């Protein structure tokens, strides 16, 4: 044991002073005697008593001496060296991927074990060591930055949650390297599958400790793939099951059509092998679910998968007026059904899956998606500045508009509900938006006044435009956990996201970027007209394997603390003991106890 402030040993003089005061103070007891002869005898006996005998009879004195000693030891701050953590700055990386929810042998998830291990490590830190915490998902997040208050760090760790994303540790290590500047640092990684092969000499330049949780071979059978094929005659499903465990597994495979069980069969999968199951004669449904159930399952997220019925219906294209021949030719190349009409008045009872392509300067008042082309009519203005595209616009996917020559465009205000996605200076060239509850696209320049049709990506834009106008079907397919994606729904306004069980998850507006829920499963979107659109949040294929890697360490190239020891101070316990003795001394004094 050593002391941080040994100079406070000088306070022992107060203990000596207290004993001296007790030895030489006068103290009298009331006694009734019939003669002062007996009083003289009592005084003589007290004076003849040895000083240490007197000391033994003073309980208050002993308690007060003990209080002074405890307070003095508190001030000199005794400590012992315990195994510590190297580095002035400790960087903790926590894997938040889906496989961290797999259960361990202690009936805890890997994520729970990792957080407990992190808290144990923080308890070993010296008070001068700072801590940073990085939550590692698809995008690493800095949760705590160089925090010296270890209680706050532990609180932040306890609030971390699984993101179900596949973790990008290369980016996380780059962030950790940036944080390690100016201080000697060490990294602790809490994951389940980090291997030395993942690291490069450039990835890490400081001491690295990787703690992987889980077993190398867990009892896990997963639904790797699940597909549905719809024909006019029947619906067929194909399921791929994969067994990671070191023994044969037998379980029940069920197929649900819109929540109702339509198939169930016992399936045996050999050890570390996969099998294919084909099911015929399923009833038609918008969505299906495959579920595998078996004993001793350590990881439940990969036990089910969803599949949606394909929407094979192609839209019917109604052409109103004179349509640019280049657009007409692209529609024929796409093999779409085309209906020509001279005007809107000559169209009757348009089918539900129809789109309208019209030429003019104003949107036709029709309850259908519209692609509005600009012809020769309308006042035009010459263009002098280069074309500028909106960032991340899906209509321009695989389309390059910067090199397109456009001589002139409409010189008139934009449509109120439209948003410009291509501009030349202050002149809007292409707009999109919603009108009468349906999407529209407006080309505000005459295609004949440009060289656009001569470029190979012109048909791609027309295809992208038709896909946008067609909107989503009864489902929007599969999204990754927390994925951001623009959705083109058939109605505007606020939409509500529900879980399969009908629990409300979130709300969003139709023109906003949609963020998918993080937890895998089936969800649906309901609009103000109570139209339902399904989607599934699916695991990354890499998150369907629960194999764990072995833990390891790397020394790195950065200098660290030599001892790797931490000081464990126990003055707080001494202070607590001093307070307890103080209460005891007060009670002895109050009761007047003597020995």
N, C-alpha and C positions, 0 to 999 in steps of 0.2 A: 504494500500500500504506500502511496506517495501523497503529497499535499501540494495544492496549488498556491496557497498563501501561508507558508510556515511561520511568517513573522507574527501571526496572531497567537503563536504559542506564548507570547509575552503576557497575554491576558491571564495566564495562570497565577499571576501575582494577586489577582482579585480572589482567587480561591484561598490562597494563603491568608490574605487579609480577613476573609470571612471567618476562617478558623480562629485567627487571633482574637477577633472581636468576640466570638463565642467563648473563648477560654477566659477572657479577663472581664467580661461583663458581670455585673452584680445581678443576682436573681434571687427573689425571695418567695417563700411559700408561706401561706397563712396556716398557723398551728395554734391550737388552744392548749396552753400549758398552765399548770397551777403554780409554777415557780419559774423564775428566770434561770434557776440552776439547770433545768433540763434544756433550755434554749442554748445556753453556753455549751452544753454537751453536744447538741446537734451541730452547732457551728464548727466545733473542733473536729467532729467526724467528717464533715463536708470538706474542710480545708485539708484534711489528711488524705483524701481520696486522690489517687493518681490522675493526671490530666487526661490520659487516654480512656480511663474508666468514665470520666465525665463525658468525654466525647461519644462514647458508646450509648449513652443514655439520651442523646439528643437526636431524635428522629427528624425534626425540622431541619437541623443543621445538615444532616446527611442528604436530605432531599434537595436542599438549596445548593449544596456542593455539586450534586449530580446535574442540576439544571445548568449551572455555570459551565461545567465540563462539556455538556452537550452543545451549548451555544458556542463555546470556544471551538469545538470540533466542526461545527457548522461553518464558522468563519474561515477556518484554515482549508476548507474544501478538500477533504480526502477523496482519493479516486484510486481505481485500479485499472490496469490496462487489459482490455479485452480485444478479441479479434475485430478489426475495423475494416473500413472500405477505403481502397486506394483512390486518391484524387481529391482535389479541392472542389471539383464540380462533378456531380454524379448525374448521368443522363439515363433515364429509364424509358425503354421502348416497350409498349404493351400491344400485343397482337389482338385486334378486335374482329378477326375474321370469323366466319360461321363455324368452322371446326372447333373453335375454342369453347363452344357450347357442349361438346362431347363430354360425357361423364367419365370420371376417373375411378380408380379402385376405392377411394374414400367416399364415394357417393357425392362428390362435388364436381362441378364442371371445371374444365381446364382454366376457364376464365376466372372463376372464383379462387382456385388454387394460386393462380398467377397474382391476383391482387393481394391475397394473404402473404405471399412470399415477398411482394414489394413492400408491404407494411413492416414485415420483419426486418428487411434490409434497412429501412429508414430508421428503425429503432437502434441500429448499430452505428448510425452516423454521429460524428462529432458535431457540436453545435455550430462550428464555423464552416462546415461543409454545406454548399448550396446544391439544390436539386432541380432538374428539369424533367418533365414528363411529356412524352410524345405518344399520342394515340395513333396507332398505325392501321389505317384502312387503305382504300384505294388512293386516297389523298392523305398524307400524314398531317396530323393536327397537333400543334404545340399547346398543351393543356396548362403546363406550369413552366415558367421561365426563370431559372436561377433564383429559386425561392429558398430563403434561409429559415423560414418558420416551418419546421417539419410537421407541425400539427395541421397547417393549411395544406401541405402536400398530401398528407394521408387523407384528409377530407376530400380533396380533388380526386384522388385515386378511387375512393369508395363510390364516387358518383359516375365513374366511367362505365359505359355500356357497350355491348357488342353491336357493331355496325352491319354484320353479315356480309361485308364486302370482302373481296380477295385483297389481301394486304400487299402493298408495294413497298418492300423493305429497302430496295435500292434508293428510292427517293427519301425514305426515312433516315437511312445512313448518311445521305448527303446533308440533310437537315441537322443531324447530330454532329457531323463534322463542322458545320458552320457555327453551331452553338459552343463547340469546344475551344474556340479561339480565346487566347489571353489567359487561360487557366489550365492547369493540369487536370485532365478529365478522364473518366472511365465510363464505359457503357455497359448497361445490363439490359439484356433483351429477354422478354418473357413471351414465349410463343409455343408452338407445338411441332414445327417442321423446318426450322432454320438449320441449314447445313453449311459446312465450310465451303462447299462448292458454290454457294450463292454469293460468297464474298470474294472480292478481288483486292489486290494490294492497294488499289486506289479507293476502295470503298471505305476503309477504316484505317485510322492511323493512331489509335489509342487503345489501351487495354479493353478487351471485349469479353464479356461473360454472357453466354447464351444458355438460358434455362428453358429446356423444352419439356412440356408436360404431356402425359399420355403414354400409351404403350406402342411398341413398334408394330404389333399386330393386335388390333382390337376386334371385338365381335361386332361387325358392322356389315349389313347388307343394304345396298342402295338401289334405288330406281335410277339407273344411269340415263336411259332414254325412254320416252313415251311418245308415240305418234299415232295419229288418227288419219285414216283414209276414207273419205266419203265418196260413194258412187250412187248412182240412181237405184242400184239394187240393194246395197247393204253398206254397213259401216264396219271397218276392220281396224283393230288396234294391235300395235306391236310394242311390247315392253321388254326392255333389257335390264336384267338384274345382275348385280355384281356383288360377290362375296369376298370381303377382305379378311375374314377371320381364318385362323389356322385349322378349322374343322368344318365339316359339312353342316349346312344350315337348312332348316325346314321351316317354312312360314306360309301364311295365307296371303295370296294375292287377290285384291278386290279391285273392280272397276266400277266407278260411280258415274252416272250420267246425270248432270245437273243436280248432284247431291243424293241421288237414289241408286242403291246398289243394283247393278245389272249383271254382275259376274263375280264369282268367287271360286278359288281353286287353291289347293295346297301345292306349293312349288318347292322342290329340293334343289339347292345350289351347292355344287361341290366346293371344297375348300380353295380359296384364292382363285376362283374361276367365275365365269359369267354364263348366263343362259338367256335364251330368247323365248318369249312366250307370245304366241299369236292368237288373237281372239276374233272370231267372226260373228256376224249376226247381231251386232250391238244396235240398239235403237238410236235414232237420230237425236242429237242434242247440241246445244250451242257449245258446251264445254264438257270435258270428261276429266276424271281424276283416277290415277292409279296409286294404290296403297299396298305396301308390303308390311306385314306384321309378324314378328318372331320374338323369341325369348332373349333375355340378356342383351338388349339393344342399348348401346352406349351413345348413339347419335341418331336422333329422330328426324332431323331436318331433311335428310335425303331419303326418307322412307316414302315420300309421295311426290308425284309430279302431275302437271296439268297439260291438257292438250285441247286445242280449239278446232271446231269444224271450219274447214276452209270455205271462203266465200268466192265461188267461181263466177258469180254474175258480173258481166261487164256492163258499163253504162251505155245507154242509148244516147247518141249525140244528135241534138237538133241544131241544124245550121239555119240561122235567120238572115236573109238578105245575101248580099254578095260577100263571100268569104275568100280571103286571100288564097290563091291556088297552092302556095307552099304549105299552108296549114292543112288544106284539103288533102294534099298528097301524104302528109305525115299521118293523118287519121286513117287513110287507107292502108298504109304500111303497118299500123298498129292492129289492123284487123277488127276495128270497131264498127258497130252497126250505126249507120248514118241516115238521118232523115232530113231532107232539104225542105225548107219552107220559105216563102217570100217575105213573110212578116209574122209578127207575134199573133195577129188576129187569125191567121190560118192554122194555128196549132190548137188541138183540142185534146183534153184528157191525157196529158203527158204522163208516162209511167213513173213509178216512184224512183227508179234508178236512172233517170235521165239527166243529162247536162245540156246547157244551152250555150252555143257560140254565136255571138252576134257582132255586127259591125256598126259603129256609131260613136257618139260622144257621151251619151247618157245610158245608164243601166236600164234595161227593160224591166217593167214592173211585172215580174213573174216570180212565182214561189219555187225557184229552182236555182242551183248553182250556175253561175254565168262566167264565161270568158269573153270579155268585151275587147274587140279589136278596133283600132282607129283607122279609118279610111282616109280618103282625100279631103273630105269635108272638115270644117272646123278651122279656126284661125291658128296658124302655126308660128313658132319662133325658132330661129336658127340656133344650133348648139355650138358653143365655143369651148367648153371645158370637158375634161375626160369623164368617163362613166365611173361612178362610185357605187359599190354594192353594199348592202347591209351585211354586217358580220353574222355568220352562221345561218344564213337564210337557206332553207331546205329546197326552195325552188331552183336555186343555183347549184345544187349538188351535181358535180361532174360537168358544170357549165361555167365557161369563162367569158364574162361580159366586158371586161376592160378593153379588149381589142376590137370590139364591134364598132363599126362606123354607123352613126345615126345622124342624118343631116338636120332634122327638125322634129319638133314635138309640139303637142297641144299647148297653147298659151291661154290656160283657163284654170280656175281653182280646182283643187282636188275634190274627190268625193268625200263627204263628211266622215264616213265610217272607214275610209281607206287609209292605209299606211304605205308610205313610199318605200320600196325595197331596192330601187335603182334610180339614181339621180345623175344629172349633169349640171353641176353648180346648184342653182336654186330650182331648176326645172325637174319635175318628177317625170320619170320615163315609164316605170312600171309600179302599179299599186296593187295591194291585195287587202281584203277585209271581209266583212260580213254585211249582207243587205237582205232585209226581210227574213232574217234568221238563217241565211244560207251563204256559203263562201262565194267570193267573186275575185277575179283578177282582171285588171284593166291595163292593156298595153296602150300607152298614151302617145304612141308614134306609129306612123304607117310603116308596116313591114317592107313595103315597096321602096320606102325612102331610106333603106339601110341595106347593108350587105350581110345581114344576119343569116338568111336562108342558105348562104354559101358556106357557112361554117358547119362542121360535122356535129356540133353539139346542139343545133337548133331543134332536131327531133327530140333530144333528151329533155330540153326545157318544156316542150309541149307535153311530153309524157309526165314530167313532174307536176305540171300545172293541172293535168287531168286527175292525177292522184290526189292533189290537194283539194280540188273541187269535189271529187267523189267522197272525200271524208273517210272516216273510219267506219267499219262494219259493226256488227254486234260485239266485236272485241277489238282490242288494240294490241293483242299479242303478249309478248313477254318483256318485262323490264327488269333491270338489275336493281338490287337494294339501294334505295336512295337516288336512283337515276333521275336526272333532269331531262325532260323531253318536251318539245312543243306538240300539242295535240290539236287536231283540227276536227272538232266535234260539230255536229249538225246544228246545234243551237248555241246561242250566246248566253251571257249572264253567269250566275254563280252555279257551280257544280259541286256536288257533295260526294266524297269518297267513303265507301263502306267496306267493311270486311265481309267475308263469306257468311259470317254469322249475323250480319246486319248491324254491327257496331259501327258508329260513325267514327271515321279516322281523321278527316280534314276537309277543308273547303278550298276551292280555287275558282278563279274566273277563266272563262273559255279562252281569252286572249293572253293569259299569263303562261309562263313556263311551268309545266307540271312537274312536281317532284314526287316520285313513287315512294310508298312506305318502305321502311327498311326490313321489316320482318317478312320472310318468304311466305307465300300463300296466295290465295285467290281473293281478288277485290273487284268491286264494280263501281262505276261512276253513274250517278243519277242526276239528270238535269231538271230544270223547272217543269218540264213537260212529262216527268217521270219516265223518260227513256233511259234504258240501262245499257251501259257499255262495260264489258268484262275485260279484265287484264290479270295477269299473273306476275308476281314478283318471284323470279327464279334464281336459284343459286348458281354461281359460277361453277362450271364443271370441275374445276380444281378444288372446290369446296365440298366435293362428294367423296373425298378420300381422307380417311382419318389416320393414316399412318403417321406416327410420330418419329422424330429424329432424336438422336442422342445429344445431350448437353455437351458443351465444349467451351474452351477458353482460348483466347489469343492474347499475346503480350502487347502487340502494337509497337509503335516506334516512339511514342510520346513519353516524356519523363513523368513519373508519378511519385507519390509519397513513398519513402523508403521503408518505413516500418509496417505500414498497413494496419496500425493499431489505433483503436479509439479509446478515449478516456471515459470510463463509467464512473460518474460522480454519484455518491449516495448521501450528500449533505441534506437532501430533502427528507430522507428517513430520520436523520439525526434531529432535524428541526421538529419533525412530528413527534418524536420521542420526548424532546424537551418540553413541548406543549403539554403532553400527557402527564409528565412528571410535575409540571407547574400546577395542573389541576389537582393532582394528588396532594401536593404540598399545601395548596389552599384549603383542601378538605381537612387535612391533619390540623392545620392552624385553627380552622373554624370549630372543630370538635374538641380542641385542646388535648389531643392525644399525647400521652407521655409514655416512655418506655423505661 
